[in-house]
Amino acid sequence: MAASLPDAAVAEYHRRGYHFPVRVFAPGEAAGLLDRLKATEARLGGRLAGRMNQKPHLLFPWMHEVVAHPAVLDAVESVIGPDILCWASQFFMKDAGDPAYVSWHQDGTYWGLSSPDVVTAWIAFTPSLPQSGCMRVVPGTHLSPVPHTDTFAQDNLLSRGQEVAVEVDEREAVDITLQPGEMSLHHVLIVHGSEPNRANWPRIGFAIRYIPTHLSQKDGARGSALLVRGNDRHHHFEHEVPPEAEMHPDAVARHAAVLDRQLAILYAGAAGTGKLGATLRPG
């Protein structure tokens, strides 16, 4: 496979810090993915949340298929090159009328990566529109990091409730509107957030974090990631493996170890307790 975005789209991404929409799944395929998510949650007996919603592609084979899907990776390759690691994934879900929100923030502030050469692919499973609390971005803010504070606010979907400690001119914000099966790409340092869902349908998106293989964790930390395309000549990360089956005991054990290592990096320096729960155990 090869990079799929036209040169103009790649230039826009680097200039503005984002690009959308990118159609990666047909509407029927997107409906099928939503059905699979609902079926997964039904088997689990509730919402995919907490630690289970951190790198769930290491627990559920169908989610691994999404993070390794050629249409997704072709677009990602356009902006970070052909050697690609999946560093993380997470669902962002807001029920109809849900007060949950995401404060203005930059993703890269606490990730501890050696370079901001990181892209998030955000795939809509349901319509992501202003009334349903779609993601909003401030163009051009990816060019430098800004200070953040941790709020640990209850309705904030972020693990530390982090928000930028500078004034954001919301008049400059752009709504990232997506239909099911469409994807946006955004830079790790773009200032972005989202408002509560005021629509009568749930807003569900799957955020996948991709990095080129030359990146590493700072300060000597050694994380792990899943090689999804190309070659890893640098070996800065332990290589993760796809799940053998849904919630396979070996996959659950590996996932727990992976998260313990990654969360130690993400919560380094935090002044309070984050929102991620206890270690998963196979049922």
ZAVOGU-201257 format. One line per 10 residues: number of its first residue (from 1); their letters; for each residue y, x negated, z negated of N, C-alpha, C, O. Coordinates in steps of 0.1 Angstrom, whole numbers. Layout:
<vopas>
NUM = A = Y,X,Z,Y,X,Z,Y,X,Z,Y,X,Z  ...
</vopas>
This chain:
<vopas>
1 = MAASLPDAAV = -12,-8,0,0,0,0,12,-9,0,12,-21,-2  24,-3,2,36,-10,3,48,-2,-2,47,10,-4  59,-9,-4,71,-2,-9,75,9,0,74,8,13  79,21,-5,81,33,3,96,37,4,99,45,13  104,32,-5,118,37,-5,126,30,6,124,18,8  135,37,13,143,31,23,153,21,16,156,23,4  158,12,24,168,2,19,180,8,12,184,3,2  185,19,17,196,26,11,193,31,-2,202,31,-11  181,36,-4,177,42,-17,176,30,-28,180,32,-39  170,19,-23,169,8,-32,183,2,-36,185,-1,-48
11 = AEYHRRGYHF = 192,2,-27,205,-3,-29,212,6,-39,219,2,-48  210,20,-38,216,29,-47,210,27,-61,218,28,-71  197,25,-62,191,23,-75,198,11,-82,201,12,-94  199,0,-75,204,-12,-81,219,-11,-84,224,-17,-94  226,-3,-76,241,-1,-78,244,9,-90,252,7,-98  236,20,-90,239,31,-99,230,32,-111,233,37,-121  218,25,-110,209,25,-121,198,36,-120,191,37,-130  198,44,-110,188,54,-109,187,59,-94,195,56,-86  176,66,-91,174,72,-78,165,84,-80,155,84,-87  169,95,-73,161,108,-73,165,116,-62,176,114,-56
21 = PVRVFAPGEA = 157,126,-58,143,128,-61,134,121,-52,137,118,-40  122,118,-57,111,112,-49,99,121,-50,94,123,-61  95,127,-39,84,136,-39,71,127,-39,68,120,-30  63,128,-51,51,121,-52,38,129,-52,27,125,-50  40,142,-56,29,152,-56,34,165,-49,45,169,-51  25,170,-41,28,183,-35,29,194,-46,23,192,-56  36,205,-43,37,215,-53,23,220,-59,22,222,-71  13,221,-50,0,225,-55,-6,214,-64,-13,218,-74  -4,202,-60,-10,191,-69,-3,191,-82,-9,188,-92  11,193,-82,18,193,-95,13,205,-104,12,203,-116
31 = AGLLDRLKAT = 11,216,-98,5,227,-106,-8,224,-112,-11,227,-123  -16,216,-104,-29,212,-109,-28,202,-121,-35,203,-130  -18,194,-120,-15,184,-131,-11,192,-144,-15,189,-155  -2,202,-142,2,210,-154,-10,217,-160,-11,218,-172  -19,222,-151,-31,229,-156,-40,219,-164,-45,223,-174  -41,207,-159,-49,197,-166,-43,193,-180,-50,191,-190  -30,193,-180,-23,190,-193,-26,201,-203,-29,199,-215  -24,214,-198,-27,225,-207,-41,225,-212,-44,228,-223  -51,222,-203,-65,222,-206,-68,211,-217,-75,213,-226  -61,200,-215,-63,189,-224,-58,193,-238,-64,190,-248
41 = EARLGGRLAG = -46,199,-239,-41,203,-251,-49,214,-258,-50,215,-270  -55,223,-250,-64,233,-255,-76,227,-261,-80,231,-272  -82,217,-255,-93,210,-261,-89,203,-274,-97,202,-283  -77,197,-274,-73,190,-286,-69,200,-297,-68,196,-309  -66,212,-294,-62,222,-304,-47,222,-307,-43,226,-318  -39,216,-298,-25,216,-301,-17,206,-291,-23,200,-282  -5,205,-294,4,197,-285,0,182,-286,-4,177,-296  1,176,-274,-1,161,-273,11,155,-279,22,155,-274  9,149,-291,21,144,-299,17,132,-306,6,127,-307  28,126,-313,26,115,-321,20,103,-314,24,100,-302
51 = RMNQKPHLLF = 11,96,-320,5,84,-314,-3,87,-302,-4,79,-292  -9,99,-301,-17,103,-290,-8,104,-277,-13,103,-266  5,106,-279,14,107,-268,21,94,-265,31,93,-257  16,83,-270,20,70,-267,9,63,-258,-2,61,-263  12,60,-246,2,54,-237,-10,63,-236,-22,59,-237  -8,76,-234,-20,85,-233,-29,82,-221,-40,87,-220  -24,75,-211,-32,71,-199,-44,62,-203,-53,60,-196  -43,57,-216,-55,49,-221,-65,57,-228,-75,52,-232  -62,70,-229,-72,80,-235,-77,90,-226,-88,95,-228  -70,94,-215,-73,105,-207,-74,100,-192,-64,96,-187
61 = PWMHEVVAHP = -86,100,-186,-87,95,-172,-77,101,-162,-72,94,-153  -75,114,-163,-66,120,-153,-51,115,-154,-44,114,-144  -47,111,-166,-34,105,-168,-34,91,-163,-24,87,-157  -45,84,-164,-46,71,-158,-44,72,-143,-38,63,-136  -50,82,-137,-49,84,-122,-34,86,-118,-30,82,-108  -27,93,-127,-12,95,-124,-5,82,-124,3,79,-115  -7,74,-135,1,61,-136,-3,51,-125,5,42,-122  -15,52,-119,-20,43,-109,-19,50,-95,-25,44,-85  -13,61,-94,-12,68,-81,-4,61,-70,7,56,-73  -10,59,-58,-3,51,-48,11,56,-45,20,48,-43
71 = AVLDAVESVI = 14,69,-45,27,74,-41,37,70,-52,49,66,-49  33,70,-64,42,66,-75,44,51,-74,56,46,-75  33,43,-73,35,28,-72,42,23,-60,49,13,-61  41,30,-49,49,26,-37,64,27,-40,71,18,-36  68,37,-46,82,38,-50,86,28,-60,97,21,-59  78,26,-70,81,16,-80,82,2,-74,90,-6,-78  72,-1,-65,72,-14,-58,85,-17,-51,90,-28,-50  92,-7,-46,104,-8,-39,115,-15,-48,124,-21,-42  114,-13,-61,125,-17,-69,121,-29,-78,130,-36,-83  108,-31,-81,104,-43,-90,94,-52,-83,90,-62,-90
81 = GPDILCWASQ = 90,-49,-71,81,-58,-64,66,-54,-65,63,-44,-72  57,-62,-59,43,-58,-57,34,-60,-69,23,-55,-68  38,-68,-78,29,-71,-90,33,-63,-102,44,-67,-108  26,-53,-105,31,-43,-114,22,-40,-126,10,-39,-124  28,-40,-138,21,-36,-150,26,-23,-155,38,-20,-154  18,-14,-159,22,-2,-166,23,-6,-181,13,-8,-188  35,-6,-186,38,-10,-200,36,1,-210,33,-1,-222  39,13,-206,39,25,-215,39,38,-207,43,38,-195  36,48,-214,38,62,-208,39,72,-220,35,69,-231  45,83,-217,48,93,-227,52,106,-221,60,106,-211
91 = FFMKDAGDPA = 48,117,-226,53,130,-222,65,134,-230,65,132,-242  75,139,-223,86,145,-230,86,160,-227,88,165,-216  84,168,-238,81,182,-237,91,190,-245,93,187,-257  97,200,-240,106,209,-247,101,224,-244,102,228,-232  97,231,-254,94,245,-252,107,253,-248,118,248,-250  104,265,-243,116,274,-240,123,276,-253,117,280,-263  136,275,-252,145,277,-264,144,266,-275,148,268,-286  137,255,-271,135,244,-281,148,237,-284,156,234,-275  151,235,-297,164,227,-300,163,212,-298,173,205,-300  151,207,-294,149,193,-293,158,187,-282,161,194,-272
101 = YVSWHQDGTY = 163,175,-284,172,169,-274,169,154,-275,162,149,-283  175,147,-265,175,132,-265,189,127,-265,197,130,-256  193,120,-275,206,114,-276,209,104,-265,200,99,-259  222,102,-263,226,91,-253,220,78,-258,223,74,-269  213,71,-249,207,58,-254,203,50,-241,203,55,-230  200,37,-244,194,29,-234,180,25,-238,178,21,-250  171,26,-229,157,24,-233,154,10,-238,146,8,-247  160,0,-232,157,-14,-234,161,-20,-247,157,-31,-250  169,-12,-255,175,-18,-267,165,-24,-276,167,-34,-282  154,-16,-278,144,-20,-289,131,-25,-283,121,-27,-290
111 = WGLSSPDVVT = 129,-26,-270,116,-28,-264,112,-43,-265,100,-46,-263  122,-52,-267,118,-66,-269,113,-73,-257,105,-82,-258  117,-69,-245,112,-75,-232,122,-86,-228,134,-85,-231  116,-95,-221,124,-107,-217,135,-105,-207,144,-113,-205  134,-94,-199,143,-91,-189,145,-76,-187,135,-69,-190  157,-71,-183,158,-57,-180,153,-53,-167,156,-42,-162  144,-60,-161,138,-57,-148,127,-47,-150,115,-50,-148  130,-35,-155,121,-25,-159,125,-12,-154,137,-9,-153  115,-4,-149,119,9,-143,110,20,-149,98,18,-152  116,31,-152,109,43,-157,107,53,-145,117,56,-139
121 = AWIAFTPSLP = 95,57,-143,92,68,-133,90,80,-141,81,81,-149  99,90,-139,99,103,-147,94,114,-138,101,118,-128  82,119,-140,76,129,-131,77,143,-137,72,145,-148  83,152,-130,84,166,-135,71,173,-133,65,174,-122  67,179,-144,55,189,-143,60,203,-143,52,212,-138  72,206,-147,78,219,-146,93,217,-141,97,205,-141  100,227,-136,113,225,-132,122,219,-142,123,224,-154  129,208,-139,138,201,-148,152,203,-143,156,196,-134  159,212,-149,172,217,-144,182,217,-156,177,215,-167  195,218,-153,204,218,-164,201,228,-175,202,225,-187
131 = QSGCMRVVPG = 197,240,-172,194,250,-182,181,247,-190,180,252,-201  172,239,-184,160,235,-192,161,222,-199,151,217,-204  173,216,-199,175,203,-206,170,191,-198,164,183,-203  174,191,-185,170,180,-176,177,167,-181,186,167,-189  171,156,-177,177,143,-181,191,141,-174,193,146,-163  200,135,-181,213,132,-176,215,117,-177,211,111,-187  222,111,-167,225,97,-167,240,94,-165,246,103,-159  244,83,-169,258,79,-167,257,67,-157,253,56,-161  261,69,-144,260,59,-134,266,46,-138,277,46,-143  260,35,-134,265,22,-136,264,16,-150,268,4,-152
141 = THLSPVPHTD = 259,23,-159,259,18,-173,247,9,-176,245,4,-187  239,6,-165,228,-2,-166,231,-17,-165,223,-26,-167  244,-20,-163,248,-34,-160,249,-43,-173,249,-55,-172  249,-36,-185,250,-44,-197,245,-35,-209,247,-23,-209  239,-42,-219,235,-34,-231,247,-30,-239,257,-37,-239  246,-19,-247,256,-16,-256,250,-14,-270,238,-12,-271  258,-14,-281,253,-13,-295,247,1,-297,252,11,-290  237,2,-305,230,15,-309,230,16,-324,230,6,-331  228,29,-328,225,31,-342,213,40,-343,211,48,-334  205,39,-354,194,48,-356,198,59,-364,204,58,-375
151 = TFAQDNLLSR = 195,72,-360,198,84,-367,186,90,-374,188,97,-384  174,88,-368,162,95,-373,164,110,-374,158,116,-383  172,116,-365,175,130,-366,162,138,-362,154,134,-353  159,149,-369,147,156,-368,145,161,-354,133,161,-349  155,167,-347,153,173,-334,154,163,-323,153,167,-311  157,151,-326,158,141,-315,144,136,-311,136,132,-320  141,137,-298,128,133,-294,125,118,-294,113,114,-293  135,110,-296,133,96,-297,127,92,-310,130,98,-320  119,81,-310,111,77,-322,120,73,-333,117,75,-345  132,67,-330,141,63,-341,154,71,-340,163,68,-348
161 = GQEVAVEVDE = 155,81,-332,167,89,-330,179,80,-326,190,83,-330  176,69,-319,186,60,-315,197,66,-306,193,74,-297  209,62,-308,220,66,-299,230,55,-297,232,47,-306  237,56,-286,247,45,-283,258,47,-293,262,58,-297  263,35,-298,274,35,-308,288,34,-301,297,28,-306  289,39,-289,301,39,-281,304,53,-276,295,61,-275  316,55,-272,319,68,-266,314,70,-252,315,61,-244  307,81,-249,302,84,-236,311,95,-230,313,106,-236  316,92,-218,324,102,-211,314,111,-203,309,108,-192  311,123,-209,301,132,-203,306,137,-190,297,143,-182
171 = REAVDITLQP = 318,136,-186,323,141,-173,317,133,-162,317,137,-151  313,120,-165,307,112,-155,292,113,-154,286,108,-145  286,121,-163,271,122,-163,266,130,-151,273,139,-146  255,126,-146,248,132,-135,235,139,-140,227,132,-147  233,151,-136,220,158,-139,209,154,-130,211,154,-117  198,149,-135,187,145,-127,178,158,-125,168,160,-133  181,165,-115,173,178,-113,161,175,-105,161,169,-94  150,180,-110,137,178,-103,128,190,-103,129,198,-112  121,192,-92,111,203,-91,97,197,-94,95,184,-93  87,205,-98,74,199,-101,69,191,-90,69,195,-78
181 = GEMSLHHVLI = 64,179,-94,59,169,-84,69,160,-79,65,150,-72  82,162,-82,92,152,-79,94,142,-90,91,145,-102  99,130,-87,100,119,-96,114,113,-95,120,113,-84  119,109,-106,131,100,-106,128,86,-111,118,84,-118  136,77,-107,134,63,-112,147,59,-119,158,62,-114  146,54,-131,158,49,-138,156,36,-144,145,33,-149  167,28,-144,167,15,-150,166,15,-165,171,24,-171  160,5,-171,158,4,-185,171,5,-193,171,8,-205  182,1,-187,195,0,-195,205,12,-191,216,12,-195  201,21,-182,210,32,-179,212,41,-191,202,44,-198
191 = VHGSEPNRAN = 224,44,-194,226,53,-206,222,67,-201,227,72,-191  213,74,-209,208,87,-205,204,95,-217,203,89,-228  203,108,-215,199,117,-226,196,130,-220,196,132,-208  194,140,-229,191,154,-224,195,164,-235,194,160,-247  198,176,-231,202,186,-240,190,195,-243,180,194,-237  191,204,-253,180,214,-256,177,222,-244,185,224,-235  165,228,-244,160,237,-234,165,251,-236,160,258,-245  174,256,-228,179,270,-230,173,279,-219,177,291,-219  163,274,-212,156,282,-202,145,290,-208,141,288,-220  138,298,-200,127,306,-205,114,300,-200,103,307,-200
201 = WPRIGFAIRY = 114,287,-197,101,280,-193,102,266,-200,112,261,-203  90,261,-203,90,247,-209,94,237,-199,92,238,-187  101,226,-204,104,215,-196,95,204,-200,95,199,-211  87,199,-190,77,189,-192,78,178,-182,78,181,-170  80,166,-187,80,154,-178,71,143,-183,70,142,-196  66,135,-174,58,124,-178,65,111,-175,68,108,-163  69,103,-185,77,91,-183,68,79,-183,61,77,-193  68,71,-173,59,60,-172,68,47,-170,77,47,-161  65,37,-178,73,25,-178,66,14,-171,55,10,-175  72,9,-161,66,-2,-153,74,-15,-154,86,-14,-154
211 = IPTHLSQKDG = 67,-26,-154,74,-39,-154,67,-48,-144,55,-47,-141  74,-58,-138,68,-68,-130,61,-78,-139,64,-79,-151  50,-84,-134,42,-93,-142,48,-105,-148,43,-111,-157  60,-109,-143,67,-121,-148,73,-118,-161,77,-128,-168  75,-106,-165,82,-103,-178,72,-107,-190,60,-108,-188  78,-108,-202,70,-111,-214,78,-104,-225,89,-100,-224  71,-103,-237,78,-99,-249,85,-111,-255,81,-123,-254  97,-108,-260,105,-119,-266,100,-123,-280,91,-117,-285  105,-134,-284,102,-139,-298,88,-143,-300,83,-142,-312  81,-146,-290,67,-150,-291,57,-139,-293,45,-142,-294
221 = ARGSALLVRG = 61,-127,-293,52,-116,-295,43,-114,-282,48,-117,-271  31,-110,-284,22,-108,-273,18,-94,-272,10,-89,-281  23,-86,-263,19,-72,-261,7,-71,-252,1,-80,-248  5,-58,-247,-5,-55,-238,0,-45,-228,9,-38,-231  -6,-45,-216,-2,-36,-205,-13,-35,-195,-23,-43,-195  -12,-25,-187,-23,-22,-177,-18,-27,-163,-8,-22,-158  -26,-36,-157,-23,-40,-143,-27,-29,-134,-38,-25,-133  -17,-24,-126,-19,-12,-118,-17,-16,-103,-22,-8,-94  -11,-27,-100,-10,-32,-86,-8,-47,-85,-1,-52,-94  -13,-53,-75,-11,-67,-73,-18,-76,-82,-29,-73,-86
231 = NDRHHHFEHE = -13,-88,-84,-19,-98,-92,-10,-102,-104,2,-101,-103  -16,-107,-115,-9,-112,-126,-12,-127,-128,-22,-131,-133  -2,-134,-122,-4,-149,-123,2,-155,-136,1,-167,-138  9,-146,-144,16,-151,-155,9,-149,-168,10,-158,-177  1,-139,-170,-7,-136,-181,1,-136,-194,-4,-142,-205  12,-130,-194,20,-128,-206,16,-117,-215,19,-116,-227  8,-108,-209,3,-96,-216,-12,-96,-216,-19,-99,-206  -18,-91,-227,-32,-88,-227,-34,-76,-218,-26,-67,-217  -45,-77,-210,-47,-66,-200,-55,-54,-207,-66,-56,-212  -49,-42,-206,-55,-30,-211,-65,-25,-200,-65,-30,-189
241 = VPPEAEMHPD = -74,-16,-204,-84,-11,-195,-83,4,-195,-80,10,-205  -87,10,-184,-87,25,-183,-97,31,-192,-107,24,-196  -96,44,-196,-106,50,-205,-119,53,-198,-119,56,-186  -130,51,-205,-143,54,-199,-145,69,-197,-151,74,-187  -139,77,-206,-139,92,-205,-129,97,-215,-123,89,-222  -126,110,-214,-116,116,-223,-119,113,-238,-130,117,-243  -110,106,-245,-112,103,-259,-125,96,-262,-131,99,-273  -129,88,-253,-141,80,-255,-139,72,-268,-128,66,-270  -149,70,-277,-147,63,-289,-142,49,-287,-133,44,-294  -147,42,-277,-142,28,-274,-128,28,-270,-120,20,-274
251 = AVARHAAVLD = -124,38,-261,-110,39,-257,-101,42,-269,-90,37,-269  -105,51,-278,-97,55,-289,-95,42,-298,-84,40,-303  -105,35,-300,-104,23,-308,-94,12,-302,-86,7,-309  -96,11,-289,-87,1,-282,-72,6,-283,-63,-2,-285  -71,19,-281,-57,25,-281,-51,23,-294,-39,20,-295  -58,25,-305,-52,23,-318,-48,9,-320,-37,7,-326  -55,-1,-316,-51,-15,-317,-39,-18,-309,-30,-25,-313  -39,-13,-296,-28,-15,-287,-15,-9,-294,-4,-16,-293  -16,3,-299,-3,9,-305,1,1,-318,13,0,-320  -8,-3,-326,-4,-10,-338,4,-23,-334,14,-26,-340
261 = RQLAILYAGA = 0,-29,-323,7,-41,-319,20,-37,-312,30,-44,-315  20,-27,-304,33,-24,-297,43,-18,-307,55,-21,-306  39,-9,-316,48,-3,-325,54,-13,-335,66,-11,-339  47,-23,-338,53,-34,-346,65,-40,-339,75,-44,-345  64,-41,-326,75,-46,-318,87,-36,-317,98,-40,-319  83,-24,-314,94,-13,-312,101,-10,-325,113,-7,-324  95,-11,-336,101,-7,-349,107,-19,-356,112,-18,-367  106,-31,-350,112,-43,-357,126,-41,-360,134,-38,-351  130,-43,-373,144,-41,-376,149,-27,-379,160,-25,-383  140,-17,-378,144,-4,-381,146,-2,-396,140,-7,-404
271 = AGTGKLGATL = 157,6,-399,161,9,-412,154,20,-419,155,23,-431  146,28,-411,138,39,-416,125,41,-410,121,32,-402  118,51,-413,104,54,-408,105,62,-395,113,72,-395  98,57,-385,98,64,-372,89,77,-373,85,81,-383  87,83,-361,81,96,-360,66,95,-356,60,106,-354  60,83,-354,47,82,-349,37,82,-361,39,74,-370  26,89,-360,17,92,-371,6,82,-372,7,70,-367  -4,86,-379,-15,77,-383,-24,74,-371,-23,80,-360  -32,63,-373,-41,59,-363,-51,70,-359,-56,77,-367  -53,71,-346,-63,81,-341,-77,77,-344,-80,65,-345
281 = RPG = -85,87,-347,-100,84,-349,-107,93,-339,-104,104,-337  -118,88,-333,-126,96,-324,-132,108,-331,-137,106,-342  -132,119,-324,-138,131,-330,-152,132,-329,-158,142,-333
</vopas>
